């Protein structure tokens, strides 16, 4: 068993090697793929550590990746829901302002019509007075 973080430069990882950590002290190690399932004594802490099977190790890594992706998906959906809520609130506010603008426009037209009507009345009364 070779320490993955050791100073030995000849400790290169081949495609059949298994990289794993001690169950007790979390030291990283590289062993030949044939050692899968074997229990070895950790070189650093001395506790027995079982070399994981590459298939089991890959399944654990995939499980962790899927779990992380599901968490990210849930977080994304939560943010989408929050943004959708903001959009709905702003849409409602926009609709209220549009109704207010319509009311003000109608009021403006009514007041302008009254001004025109009163101007015509003032013009007629001023024509009759001299």
C-alpha atoms as one frame of an Amber mdcrd trajectory, in Angstrom:
protein
   0.000   0.000   0.000   1.442   3.362  -1.032   0.502   6.667   0.507  -1.058
   8.895  -2.162   0.359  12.010  -0.544   3.824  10.503   0.048   7.132  11.862
  -1.152   7.826   8.880  -3.392   7.797  10.130  -6.962   7.620   6.594  -8.368
   4.141   6.112  -6.829   2.191   6.597 -10.050  -1.480   5.606 -10.341  -2.272
   3.123 -13.098  -5.735   2.478 -14.511  -6.177  -0.650 -12.353  -5.137   1.032
  -9.103  -7.624   1.897  -6.388  -7.396   5.207  -4.552  -9.084   5.222  -1.141
  -8.849   6.724   2.334  -8.349   5.121   5.729 -11.661   4.695   7.535 -10.062
   5.938  10.766  -7.604   8.759   9.941  -8.689   9.642   6.362  -5.172   9.207
   4.952  -5.206   8.635   1.181  -3.691   5.489  -0.320  -3.193   3.839  -3.711
  -3.228   0.054  -4.049  -3.298  -2.382  -6.937  -6.800  -3.236  -8.148  -6.287
  -6.878  -7.134  -6.368  -5.807  -3.458 -10.092  -4.894  -3.628 -11.942  -6.242
  -0.593  -8.747  -6.964   1.363  -8.384  -5.520   4.864  -5.013  -3.829   5.365
  -3.368  -2.089   8.300  -3.140   1.690   7.765   0.501   2.779   7.501  -0.257
   6.007   9.318  -2.572   5.086  12.225  -2.279   1.290  12.296  -6.039   0.618
  12.210  -7.432  -2.008   9.828  -8.921  -0.532   6.648 -10.779  -2.415   3.932
  -9.812  -1.632   0.343 -13.042  -0.766  -1.493 -14.113  -2.534  -4.650 -13.857
  -0.271  -7.727 -17.497  -1.049  -8.561 -18.664  -0.176  -5.041 -16.455   2.895
  -5.030 -17.880   4.019  -8.397 -21.415   3.413  -7.113 -20.708   5.504  -4.020
 -19.211   8.293  -6.142 -22.182   8.162  -8.538 -24.597   8.161  -5.613 -22.903
  11.235  -4.154 -22.951  12.949  -7.547 -26.657  12.148  -8.053 -27.416  13.364
  -4.544 -25.570  16.621  -5.208 -27.351  17.070  -8.554 -30.733  16.460  -6.886
 -29.881  19.054  -4.224 -28.902  21.557  -6.928 -32.099  20.799  -8.838 -34.195
  21.364  -5.716 -32.364  24.622  -5.007 -32.883  25.712  -8.622 -36.608  24.933
  -8.426 -36.869  26.868  -5.174 -35.220  29.898  -6.783 -37.486  29.595  -9.839
 -40.534  29.561  -7.546 -39.252  32.656  -5.741 -38.630  34.534  -9.002 -42.046
  33.487 -10.359 -43.631  34.887  -7.188 -41.850  38.211  -7.702 -42.959  38.313
 -11.336 -46.573  37.644 -10.312 -46.445  40.397  -7.677 -45.023  42.856 -10.188
 -47.589  41.841 -12.812 -50.379  42.561 -10.346 -48.815  45.935  -9.467 -48.445
  46.763 -13.182 -52.107  45.913 -13.794 -53.128  48.214 -10.915 -51.088  51.073
 -12.373 -52.570  50.465 -15.812 -56.091  50.682 -14.331 -55.101  53.867 -12.509
 -53.755  55.343 -15.749 -56.991  54.454 -17.539 -59.034  56.140 -14.778 -56.856
  59.263 -14.928 -57.119  59.375 -18.736 -60.916  59.151 -18.540 -60.935  61.890
 -15.890 -58.675  64.065 -18.065 -60.995  63.639 -21.064 -64.033  64.509 -18.925
 -62.363  67.637 -17.514 -61.219  68.746 -20.972 -64.763  68.269 -22.260 -66.095
  70.390 -19.369 -63.522  73.103 -20.114 -64.541  73.145 -23.777 -68.231  73.212
 -22.822 -67.727  76.010 -20.300 -65.571  77.927 -22.805 -68.356  77.771 -25.332
 -70.787  78.971 -22.686 -68.472  81.795 -21.642 -67.968  82.735 -25.278 -71.752
  82.862 -25.883 -72.404  84.901 -22.742 -69.666  87.358 -23.620 -71.124  87.755
 -27.135 -74.526  88.587 -25.657 -73.325  91.103 -23.062 -71.931  93.997 -25.206
